[in-house]
């Protein structure tokens, strides 16, 4: 290796990397700010315009886009014709390119960034150099990550100034992934400027962690995070205790945090999730009160569940939690005494949630199907009570309105056909994922722990197609209903509720979650 070109936006470790190359008698060629940083460190650096014979112009927009450089990067050095042309045009070969790109992702993630600043952070020469060197990995090496510097230097030192073909190929693979991610971020930025579904839906994902296994022990698994995403299921989440998160843990954790966010932060709230469905949800005066009510809503299913709280856990709450088998517990914080209590169980995964940002409303909901994606707007809009219609003779009481709206918020996160039965802003029974809505009603109300069956409120994610669902519900103690309406048999349904003295509200909005 005789010549290396260094041009980096992220200058972490580049001086030490360049010094290591210089110690191996590698000529250093550099550009702009990188050249300045290397010279200030006492290194001898050849300017890029000396290599290309053309100055940097247009505020640095044009500095490496030159055929002399790319001929030196792309020449096949076992091809006599390429060698002859290189000699004819006085082309100098470049053996290694160390390049990382303008921080486009970081720039556009800032609040209030201007279009002009975003556009200036679209790198042109950098990706071109990276792709050229990566394409010609048989003869050139490309380094895009500061994390690779030490390994590259170690191999150069031990191998007499050369890098093996497998190493160069591996670096090339990393490089193409790097530029693909970069181009994806730019395409996404342009796409999000239009209020429409893009013709090409592009996103990049990077591996965050390998997982012990997938949904089942015989399936391999890993967790990937979306590059450039402003928040996600584990952003600003710290694990304080317990085993590594599993595939199913992360799925359920995502569901639990979604329900919790849907409840708002004005009141203490607790969500217990099992198999990606909420089985207990409640609002309360504090964390302990909310947890106790959520647990009472389904004490059987809560076993081995995911528990999410939106309030700090104190010792009293920790004592109550410690009585149960919990897979994952997540809360915004824990008192020292609470942690001591919870850590008595070595396998309980205890997470601290430091995320305070709301999920962006413009993010699409994406689901994978065989060979494709289904993309839709997120179901984030709840019907305004002022826009709801009471369709029965009896109006809901204040207490019924409170429980109906609570159940309706929870219903959005339950697999359809979804039925949520609540009282006192806590769930008492949830029917999920049934092929028949009336079966969901029977499941939700068939809970032996519902001793007092007076004044129950029920939410349905879609309309009742027949009166049998509300009739079964009223047999079980339901007095108030909230549902979208829209069935051809709405009149029959409303009539059945009126005959029993119940009350029903139409939302005109459905919350299917298949």
BELTARA-V614682 format. One record per residue. N is the residue number from 1. PSI is psi in degrees with one decimal (none if undefined). Layout:
# BELTARA-V614682
n: <N	N>
psi: <PSI	PSI>
This chain:
# BELTARA-V614682
n: <1	2	3	4	5	6	7	8	9	10	11	12	13	14	15	16	17	18	19	20	21	22	23	24	25	26	27	28	29	30	31	32	33	34	35	36	37	38	39	40	41	42	43	44	45	46	47	48	49	50	51	52	53	54	55	56	57	58	59	60	61	62	63	64	65	66	67	68	69	70	71	72	73	74	75	76	77	78	79	80	81	82	83	84	85	86	87	88	89	90	91	92	93	94	95	96	97	98	99	100	101	102	103	104	105	106	107	108	109	110	111	112	113	114	115	116	117	118	119	120	121	122	123	124	125	126	127	128	129	130	131	132	133	134	135	136	137	138	139	140	141	142	143	144	145	146	147	148	149	150	151	152	153	154	155	156	157	158	159	160	161	162	163	164	165	166	167	168	169	170	171	172	173	174	175	176	177	178	179	180	181	182	183	184	185	186	187	188	189	190	191	192	193	194	195	196	197	198	199	200	201	202	203	204	205	206	207	208	209	210	211	212	213	214	215	216	217	218	219	220	221	222	223	224	225	226	227	228	229	230	231	232	233	234	235	236	237	238	239	240	241	242	243	244	245	246	247	248	249	250	251	252	253	254	255	256	257	258	259	260	261	262	263	264	265	266	267	268	269	270	271	272	273	274	275	276	277	278	279	280	281	282	283	284	285	286	287	288	289	290	291	292	293	294	295	296	297	298	299	300	301	302	303	304	305	306	307	308	309	310	311	312	313	314	315	316	317	318	319	320	321	322	323	324	325	326	327	328	329	330	331	332	333	334	335	336	337	338	339	340	341	342	343	344	345	346	347	348	349	350	351	352	353	354	355	356	357	358	359	360	361	362	363	364	365	366	367	368	369	370	371	372	373	374	375	376	377	378	379	380	381	382	383	384	385	386	387	388	389	390	391	392	393	394	395	396	397	398	399	400	401	402	403	404	405	406	407	408	409	410	411	412	413	414	415	416	417	418	419	420	421	422	423	424	425	426	427	428	429	430	431	432	433	434	435	436	437	438	439	440	441	442	443	444	445	446	447	448	449	450	451	452	453	454	455	456	457	458	459	460	461	462	463	464	465	466	467	468	469	470	471	472	473	474	475	476	477	478	479	480	481	482	483	484	485	486	487	488	489	490	491	492	493	494	495	496	497	498	499	500	501	502	503	504	505	506	507	508	509	510	511	512	513	514>
psi: <123.1	-26.6	136.5	141.1	125.8	124.2	98.3	142.5	-45.4	107.4	12.5	121.7	-1.6	-33.3	-46.9	-37.5	-46.2	-40.0	-40.9	-39.0	-43.1	-37.1	-21.0	14.7	31.0	129.5	134.4	122.4	136.6	173.1	151.8	-123.3	-30.9	-43.7	-41.3	-45.8	-39.2	-41.5	-40.5	-23.9	4.4	14.8	146.3	123.6	134.1	129.5	148.6	-34.3	-20.6	-33.2	-42.1	-22.0	19.9	133.2	159.2	128.4	172.4	52.0	34.0	-1.1	-30.5	110.2	-32.2	-7.7	81.9	134.9	-28.2	-40.4	-45.8	-26.7	-39.4	-24.6	-36.4	-9.0	134.2	113.5	3.8	13.0	112.0	-36.4	-41.9	-42.4	-38.6	-43.8	-37.2	-42.0	-40.6	-38.2	10.9	46.8	131.2	128.0	143.9	121.4	-24.7	136.2	124.1	104.1	132.9	162.7	163.7	143.3	68.3	-48.9	-47.7	-37.3	-50.4	-14.9	-16.4	141.7	134.5	12.2	139.1	158.0	-40.2	-42.9	-40.9	-46.0	-38.2	-18.9	14.7	108.3	136.3	-56.0	-38.8	-54.7	-33.9	-44.0	-44.3	-47.8	-37.6	-48.6	-38.9	-40.0	-37.4	38.1	-16.5	-25.0	-13.4	158.9	148.0	131.7	120.3	-10.5	131.1	-25.8	-15.7	-9.8	-50.3	-43.5	-40.4	-46.2	-41.4	-44.5	-40.1	-40.7	-40.3	-20.7	20.4	37.7	19.4	156.6	136.4	157.9	-43.7	-37.1	-46.3	-38.1	-42.2	-43.0	-37.0	-40.4	-45.1	-38.6	-45.1	-34.9	-38.6	-46.9	-32.0	-43.4	-43.0	-47.3	-34.6	-43.2	-40.3	-45.3	-38.9	-42.2	-45.9	-41.0	-37.3	-10.3	-12.6	139.7	70.4	164.4	126.4	151.6	-34.3	114.9	107.5	133.7	150.5	142.6	138.9	143.8	125.1	-37.4	149.3	145.7	153.4	-39.5	178.1	-143.5	-29.5	155.6	-23.7	0.6	127.9	155.8	154.2	159.4	124.8	142.9	146.9	123.5	129.9	-3.0	140.0	-25.8	163.1	-172.7	-28.5	13.3	135.1	34.4	126.2	134.1	122.1	-19.3	154.4	-178.9	167.0	144.6	143.0	171.9	-51.2	-33.2	-46.0	-39.5	-49.4	-34.3	-40.5	-44.3	-43.0	-44.0	-32.2	-45.3	-43.8	-44.2	-36.5	-20.5	-10.0	-179.2	11.7	-29.3	155.4	136.0	149.0	138.3	129.5	123.5	138.8	124.6	43.7	19.1	139.7	133.2	-15.2	127.0	137.4	150.3	146.9	-177.1	-31.5	-177.7	-45.4	-45.0	-43.9	-44.1	-44.8	-41.6	-41.1	-42.3	-41.4	-21.3	-19.0	77.3	-18.2	-51.6	-24.1	-18.8	122.5	25.8	-179.3	125.1	125.1	132.7	149.4	13.2	155.0	142.1	123.1	-178.3	-36.4	-43.8	-39.8	-39.8	-43.2	-42.9	-37.4	-14.4	-10.0	158.3	117.4	129.9	-50.5	135.3	128.3	134.3	161.6	-8.3	167.8	135.0	153.8	-43.8	-36.0	-43.5	-40.7	-40.8	-48.2	-30.9	-2.2	-24.7	109.2	-25.3	-10.1	124.7	113.4	120.3	141.3	122.7	109.5	7.5	124.4	-6.4	142.2	149.5	135.5	133.8	-18.6	1.3	138.3	153.6	122.2	132.2	137.0	134.6	172.4	112.7	12.0	-175.7	142.4	124.5	132.1	164.8	149.6	145.9	81.9	-10.5	121.1	142.6	137.0	128.7	-31.6	-21.1	1.0	160.7	125.7	118.8	-0.7	169.9	-33.9	133.1	147.9	145.2	170.2	-42.9	-39.4	-41.8	-44.1	-47.3	-34.1	-46.1	-38.6	-49.6	-36.6	-38.6	-40.5	-37.8	-30.3	-23.2	8.6	138.5	132.9	152.4	122.1	133.0	128.2	123.4	130.4	160.0	140.4	33.5	40.0	142.8	144.2	-18.6	138.7	126.9	123.8	145.3	22.8	152.8	-21.6	132.3	-36.9	-32.7	-38.7	-39.2	-46.6	-37.4	-46.8	-35.0	-4.6	31.9	125.2	-18.6	-6.3	87.2	-45.0	112.7	26.9	143.0	35.8	143.9	144.0	134.0	138.3	131.9	-23.1	174.8	157.0	118.5	-22.5	167.8	-9.5	-32.9	-54.8	-34.4	-44.0	-37.6	-44.0	-31.8	-29.4	3.1	4.1	132.1	-17.1	137.8	146.7	129.9	162.0	-34.4	174.9	1.7	151.3	-15.5	24.0	-40.8	-40.6	-41.6	-48.2	-41.2	-42.3	-38.4	-41.6	-40.0	-25.1	7.5	19.5	-177.5	146.5	138.6	133.7	132.4	-21.5	22.4	128.8	151.6	52.9	139.3	87.2	none>
